Amino acid sequence: MSELPPLPPVDAPTDPTASPTPPPRRRRRWSVVVGAAALAVVAVVVTAMAFIKVPYVIISPGDATALDEQIVSISGAPTYAHDGSLLYLTVSVSSSDPNVWRYLFATLDDDVEVEKRETVIGCASYEDNAKLQDELMRQSQDLAKEVALRRLGYEVPEAGRRAMILDVQCDAPAEGALRTGDRITAVDGTPVETAEEVGSLVQARSPGDAVVVAVERDGTPLNVTVRVGGRDGIAYLGIVSQTLYDWSFPVQVEIDTQRVSGPSAGLAFTLAIIDDLTPGDLTGGGKVAVTGSIAADGSVGAVGGVAQKAVAARDNGAMLMLVPAGEAAEAREHADGMKIVSVRTIDDALRALEKAGGRPVDAVPTATTTTGQ
C-alpha cells in the first residue's frame, strides 16, 4: 500500500506560481486619510499661533551704554575728562501684543520677564504709553540736571510746574475720557499746576457730579467732562497724576539718548553730570552700571526690569551696579558675581562710588555766583 504525499503547509500557497494576496486596501486608505488630517490640523494650529495675539508684555535685557560726551554734553562751566564709565541700562519692552509663539519662547527664557499688559501699561494704548514714556524721559533728564547742579552748589530756580496723568485706571470714571500723557490745566475752570491741586478740586465735589477737566493733549487744548465716582463718599476720577517741573538751569546740559524713553536712567544721568563737572573719576576708572529714577529731593526711586538690566550690565563688563533700595535681591539673582549695591539717595550713590575707589565729590566753590539763563 503506497503512502499518500504530505499535505502542503497551511500558510503556503497551493499554486507556487500565484502572487501573494495583497493587504486590504481599505485599511491603508484610512491610515493615509487619518495621517493627512492630523498633519493638516498641526499645520493649522502652528499657523494660527503665529497670528493669535495675547495680552502680555515681554521685557528682555537691553543695552548698557556709556554716558560719554556723545550722550552728555555740557557748556557754560568747566568740564573734566575722566577714565572709567558710568553705564545707563535699558530693557527691551515689546510695543504690541506678542503672538503665541513669541510668548511661549519668552516664558522659557530665565532672563526674560513676561507680564500681563494691564500690569505694565494699564488700560492705555501702546501708542499713548509710548508718548508718556517720552515725556517721563524728558522729565528725568531735567530732574538729573537739577539734582546734580544743586549737589554741586549751583542755584537752580524753578520755572514752572504741570500736572501730568500717568495712568487711567481700568473701569474708572475717567476711562475713555482722559488719557495717560494728558496735561491737566484746570478743573471746573480753576487753573491747576500740581497733582495735589487736581486731587483737592475733584474731592471737593460730590460723587455723581459732572466735572469739566481741561487738558492739553498732543499740544491741543480740550475740555473733557467726567462724571466722578465715589469711594467712601469721596469723589474720584480714577487717575494717577504727577507734578512735573521746569527749571532755569545755570549750566547748559544736553542729554541725547535717541530712542530710549522712560524715567529709569535719572540716577545715571545725575552721576554723569556730576562726574563731568568735577575733576577725577567717580567710578575709580572702572565700569559702573546704574539704574534708578531720581526725584527733585535727590531720592532714588524703583524702576522695574532690574533682572534684565543686571544681565545687560554683567554682559558689558560692569564691576559694580547701583540699584534702588528694595531691588537689589532681584539684581543679584542675575549678577553672576557682579557687585550689587542698593541706594536710596544721590548721596548714598556717591558714597558707594567712593567706597569702590571713586573720588569724593565736593561742591563747586564758585557755583552759587552763577546766574540763570
C-alpha positions as CSV (number, residue, x, y, z in Angstrom):
1,M,0.0,0.0,0.0
2,S,1.6,3.3,-1.1
3,E,1.9,6.3,1.2
4,L,-0.1,9.5,0.4
5,P,2.1,12.5,-0.4
6,P,2.4,15.0,2.5
7,L,-0.1,17.9,2.6
8,P,1.4,21.4,1.9
9,P,1.7,23.7,4.9
10,V,-1.4,25.7,5.7
11,D,0.2,29.1,5.1
12,A,1.8,28.0,1.8
13,P,0.1,28.9,-1.5
14,T,-1.3,25.9,-3.2
15,D,-0.1,27.3,-6.5
16,P,3.6,28.2,-6.5
17,T,3.1,30.5,-9.4
18,A,0.4,32.6,-7.8
19,S,1.2,36.1,-6.4
20,P,0.8,36.8,-2.6
21,T,-2.5,38.2,-1.5
22,P,-2.2,42.0,-1.2
23,P,-3.2,43.6,2.2
24,P,-6.6,45.1,2.4
25,R,-6.6,48.4,0.6
26,R,-9.3,49.9,2.9
27,R,-7.1,49.9,6.0
28,R,-4.2,51.5,4.1
29,R,-6.5,54.2,2.7
30,W,-7.9,55.1,6.2
31,S,-4.3,55.3,7.6
32,V,-3.4,57.8,4.9
33,V,-6.5,59.8,5.4
34,V,-6.0,60.0,9.2
35,G,-2.4,60.9,8.9
36,A,-3.1,63.7,6.4
37,A,-5.8,65.0,8.6
38,A,-3.5,65.1,11.6
39,L,-0.8,66.9,9.6
40,A,-3.4,69.4,8.4
41,V,-4.6,70.1,12.0
42,V,-1.0,70.6,13.1
43,A,-0.3,73.0,10.3
44,V,-3.4,75.0,11.1
45,V,-2.5,75.2,14.8
46,V,1.1,76.2,14.0
47,T,0.0,78.9,11.6
48,A,-2.8,80.1,13.9
49,M,-0.3,80.5,16.8
50,A,1.7,82.9,14.6
51,F,-1.3,85.1,14.2
52,I,-3.1,84.9,17.5
53,K,-2.1,87.8,19.8
54,V,-2.0,87.5,23.6
55,P,-2.3,90.5,26.1
56,Y,1.2,90.3,27.5
57,V,4.3,92.5,27.6
58,I,7.7,90.9,27.1
59,I,10.7,92.5,28.9
60,S,14.1,91.5,27.7
61,P,17.7,92.6,28.5
62,G,18.6,95.8,26.7
63,D,21.9,97.7,26.5
64,A,24.5,99.1,28.9
65,T,25.6,102.4,27.3
66,A,28.4,104.6,28.5
67,L,27.4,108.1,29.3
68,D,30.2,109.8,27.3
69,E,30.4,113.1,25.6
70,Q,28.3,111.7,22.7
71,I,25.3,111.5,25.1
72,V,26.0,114.1,27.8
73,S,27.4,117.4,26.7
74,I,27.9,120.5,28.9
75,S,28.6,124.1,28.2
76,G,28.8,127.2,30.4
77,A,31.1,125.6,33.0
78,P,34.5,123.8,33.1
79,T,34.3,120.1,32.4
80,Y,36.9,117.3,33.1
81,A,38.0,114.3,31.2
82,H,37.9,111.0,33.2
83,D,38.7,107.4,32.9
84,G,36.1,104.7,33.5
85,S,32.5,104.7,32.5
86,L,29.0,105.2,34.0
87,L,26.7,102.9,32.2
88,Y,22.9,103.6,31.9
89,L,20.9,100.5,31.5
90,T,17.8,99.8,29.3
91,V,15.4,97.0,28.8
92,S,13.7,96.0,25.6
93,V,9.9,96.1,26.0
94,S,7.5,94.8,23.4
95,S,5.5,97.6,21.8
96,S,2.5,95.4,20.8
97,D,0.8,92.2,21.9
98,P,3.1,89.2,21.0
99,N,1.9,86.2,19.1
100,V,1.6,82.9,20.9
101,W,4.9,81.6,19.7
102,R,6.8,84.6,20.9
103,Y,5.0,84.5,24.2
104,L,5.9,80.8,24.7
105,F,9.5,81.2,23.9
106,A,9.8,84.2,26.2
107,T,8.4,82.2,29.1
108,L,11.2,79.6,28.7
109,D,14.0,82.2,29.0
110,D,15.2,82.8,32.5
111,D,16.5,86.3,31.6
112,V,13.2,87.5,30.1
113,E,10.1,88.7,32.1
114,V,6.6,88.3,30.9
115,E,3.9,90.4,32.4
116,K,0.2,90.9,31.8
117,R,-0.3,94.0,29.6
118,E,-2.6,95.6,32.2
119,T,0.1,95.3,34.8
120,V,2.6,97.2,32.7
121,I,0.6,99.8,30.9
122,G,-2.8,99.6,32.5
123,C,-5.7,100.3,30.1
124,A,-3.6,102.7,28.0
125,S,-2.9,102.0,24.4
126,Y,0.7,101.2,23.4
127,E,0.8,104.5,21.5
128,D,-0.3,106.6,24.5
129,N,2.1,104.8,26.8
130,A,5.0,105.4,24.4
131,K,4.2,109.2,24.4
132,L,4.1,109.2,28.2
133,Q,7.4,107.4,28.4
134,D,9.0,110.0,26.2
135,E,7.7,112.8,28.5
136,L,9.0,110.9,31.5
137,M,12.4,110.6,29.9
138,R,12.5,114.4,29.4
139,Q,11.5,115.0,33.0
140,S,14.1,112.5,34.3
141,Q,16.8,114.5,32.4
142,D,15.6,117.8,33.9
143,L,15.5,116.2,37.3
144,A,19.0,114.9,36.9
145,K,20.3,118.3,35.9
146,E,18.5,119.9,38.9
147,V,19.8,117.4,41.4
148,A,23.4,117.3,40.1
149,L,23.7,121.1,39.9
150,R,22.2,121.7,43.3
151,R,24.5,119.0,44.8
152,L,27.5,120.9,43.3
153,G,26.3,124.2,44.9
154,Y,24.6,125.9,42.0
155,E,21.3,127.8,42.4
156,V,18.6,126.3,40.1
157,P,15.5,128.4,40.2
158,E,12.2,126.7,39.5
159,A,10.5,127.9,36.3
160,G,7.1,126.2,36.3
161,R,5.0,123.1,37.2
162,R,2.4,121.0,35.4
163,A,0.2,118.1,36.4
164,M,0.5,115.0,34.1
165,I,-1.7,111.9,34.0
166,L,0.5,108.8,34.4
167,D,-2.4,106.3,34.5
168,V,-6.1,106.0,34.0
169,Q,-7.4,103.1,36.0
170,C,-9.4,100.4,34.2
171,D,-13.2,100.8,34.6
172,A,-12.7,104.1,36.4
173,P,-14.9,107.1,35.7
174,A,-12.2,108.8,33.6
175,E,-11.6,105.7,31.4
176,G,-12.3,106.6,27.8
177,A,-12.3,110.4,28.6
178,L,-8.9,111.1,29.9
179,R,-5.6,109.6,28.7
180,T,-2.2,108.9,30.0
181,G,0.1,111.7,29.0
182,D,-2.7,114.4,29.3
183,R,-1.5,117.6,30.9
184,I,-4.3,118.8,33.3
185,T,-4.5,122.6,33.1
186,A,-7.8,123.3,35.0
187,V,-10.7,121.6,36.9
188,D,-14.1,123.2,36.6
189,G,-12.4,126.4,35.4
190,T,-9.9,126.6,38.2
191,P,-6.3,126.6,36.9
192,V,-4.0,123.9,38.3
193,E,-0.3,123.3,38.2
194,T,0.2,120.3,40.6
195,A,-1.3,116.8,41.1
196,E,-2.2,117.8,44.6
197,E,-4.4,120.7,43.3
198,V,-6.2,118.4,40.9
199,G,-7.0,116.0,43.8
200,S,-8.3,118.7,46.1
201,L,-10.6,120.2,43.5
202,V,-12.1,116.8,42.5
203,Q,-12.6,115.7,46.1
204,A,-14.4,118.9,46.8
205,R,-17.2,117.7,44.5
206,S,-19.9,115.0,45.3
207,P,-19.9,111.5,43.8
208,G,-22.0,111.6,40.6
209,D,-21.2,115.3,39.8
210,A,-20.1,116.2,36.3
211,V,-16.6,117.7,36.4
212,V,-15.0,119.5,33.5
213,V,-11.3,118.7,33.2
214,A,-9.3,121.0,30.9
215,V,-6.3,119.1,29.4
216,E,-3.6,119.6,26.8
217,R,-3.3,116.5,24.6
218,D,-0.6,116.4,21.9
219,G,-0.5,120.2,22.0
220,T,-4.2,120.6,21.6
221,P,-6.4,122.1,24.5
222,L,-9.5,120.1,25.3
223,N,-12.3,120.3,27.8
224,V,-13.4,116.8,28.9
225,T,-16.5,116.2,31.1
226,V,-16.2,113.3,33.5
227,R,-19.0,112.2,35.9
228,V,-16.9,111.4,39.1
229,G,-17.3,108.2,41.1
230,G,-17.4,107.8,44.8
231,R,-15.3,105.8,47.3
232,D,-16.5,106.1,50.9
233,G,-18.4,109.2,49.9
234,I,-15.3,110.9,48.4
235,A,-15.4,111.8,44.7
236,Y,-12.6,110.5,42.4
237,L,-11.7,110.4,38.7
238,G,-9.7,107.2,38.8
239,I,-6.4,108.6,37.6
240,V,-2.8,108.7,38.8
241,S,-1.2,112.1,38.2
242,Q,2.2,113.5,39.0
243,T,3.6,117.0,39.2
244,L,6.4,117.7,36.6
245,Y,8.7,120.6,37.0
246,D,10.6,123.0,34.8
247,W,13.8,124.9,35.9
248,S,16.1,127.6,34.7
249,F,19.5,126.0,34.6
250,P,22.7,128.0,35.2
251,V,24.7,125.5,33.1
252,Q,23.6,124.1,29.7
253,V,23.4,120.4,29.8
254,E,22.3,118.4,26.8
255,I,21.4,114.7,27.1
256,D,20.8,112.7,23.9
257,T,19.5,109.1,24.4
258,Q,18.0,109.0,20.9
259,R,15.1,106.5,21.1
260,V,15.4,105.5,24.7
261,S,12.4,106.5,26.9
262,G,11.2,106.3,30.5
263,P,12.5,107.6,33.8
264,S,14.8,104.9,34.9
265,A,18.1,106.5,33.9
266,G,17.6,109.5,36.1
267,L,20.2,108.5,38.7
268,A,22.8,107.6,36.0
269,F,22.3,111.0,34.3
270,T,22.8,112.7,37.7
271,L,26.0,111.0,38.4
272,A,27.3,111.5,34.8
273,I,26.7,115.3,35.1
274,I,28.5,115.4,38.5
275,D,31.4,113.4,37.1
276,D,31.8,115.8,34.1
277,L,31.7,118.9,36.3
278,T,34.3,117.7,38.8
279,P,37.9,116.6,38.4
280,G,38.9,113.0,38.9
281,D,36.7,109.9,38.5
282,L,33.6,108.9,40.3
283,T,34.0,105.4,39.0
284,G,37.6,104.9,40.1
285,G,38.4,104.1,36.5
286,G,36.1,101.1,36.1
287,K,32.7,100.4,34.6
288,V,29.8,101.1,36.9
289,A,26.3,100.4,35.8
290,V,23.5,102.5,37.3
291,T,19.7,102.3,37.3
292,G,17.0,104.2,39.3
293,S,14.8,107.2,38.8
294,I,15.7,110.5,40.6
295,A,13.4,112.9,42.4
296,A,13.9,116.6,43.0
297,D,14.9,116.0,46.6
298,G,17.6,113.6,45.5
299,S,15.8,110.4,46.4
300,V,16.1,107.3,44.2
301,G,13.0,105.5,43.0
302,A,12.4,101.9,41.9
303,V,12.3,101.3,38.2
304,G,11.4,97.6,37.4
305,G,13.2,95.4,34.9
306,V,16.2,95.2,37.3
307,A,16.9,91.5,36.4
308,Q,17.2,92.2,32.7
309,K,19.3,95.3,33.4
310,A,21.7,93.2,35.6
311,V,22.1,90.9,32.6
312,A,23.0,93.8,30.3
313,A,25.4,95.2,33.0
314,R,27.3,91.9,33.6
315,D,27.5,91.2,29.8
316,N,29.1,94.6,29.3
317,G,31.8,94.1,31.9
318,A,30.5,96.3,34.8
319,M,32.3,95.7,38.0
320,L,29.5,97.4,40.1
321,M,25.8,98.0,39.7
322,L,23.9,100.6,41.7
323,V,20.2,99.8,42.1
324,P,17.3,101.4,44.0
325,A,16.7,100.1,47.5
326,G,14.4,97.1,47.5
327,E,15.5,95.8,44.1
328,A,19.0,94.5,45.0
329,A,17.9,90.9,45.7
330,E,16.4,90.6,42.2
331,A,19.5,92.1,40.6
332,R,21.8,89.7,42.5
333,E,20.0,86.7,41.1
334,H,21.2,87.7,37.7
335,A,24.5,89.4,38.6
336,D,26.8,86.4,38.1
337,G,29.5,87.7,40.5
338,M,29.0,91.5,39.7
339,K,28.7,93.5,42.9
340,I,25.3,95.0,43.6
341,V,24.8,98.0,45.9
342,S,21.3,99.4,46.8
343,V,20.9,103.2,47.2
344,R,18.1,105.4,48.5
345,T,19.6,108.9,47.6
346,I,22.1,110.6,45.4
347,D,24.4,110.8,48.5
348,D,24.1,107.1,49.0
349,A,25.2,106.6,45.4
350,L,28.2,108.9,45.8
351,R,29.3,107.2,49.0
352,A,29.0,103.8,47.2
353,L,31.2,105.0,44.4
354,E,33.8,106.5,46.8
355,K,33.9,103.2,48.7
356,A,34.6,101.4,45.4
357,G,37.6,103.7,44.7
358,G,35.9,106.8,43.2
359,R,36.8,110.4,44.1
360,P,34.8,112.2,46.8
361,V,32.6,115.0,45.5
362,D,32.7,118.5,46.9
363,A,30.6,121.5,46.0
364,V,31.9,123.8,43.3
365,P,33.1,126.8,45.2
366,T,32.0,129.4,42.7
367,A,28.8,127.8,41.6
368,T,26.5,129.9,43.7
369,T,27.6,133.1,41.9
370,T,26.4,131.7,38.5
371,T,23.2,133.3,37.2
372,G,20.4,131.5,35.4
373,Q,20.0,131.7,31.7
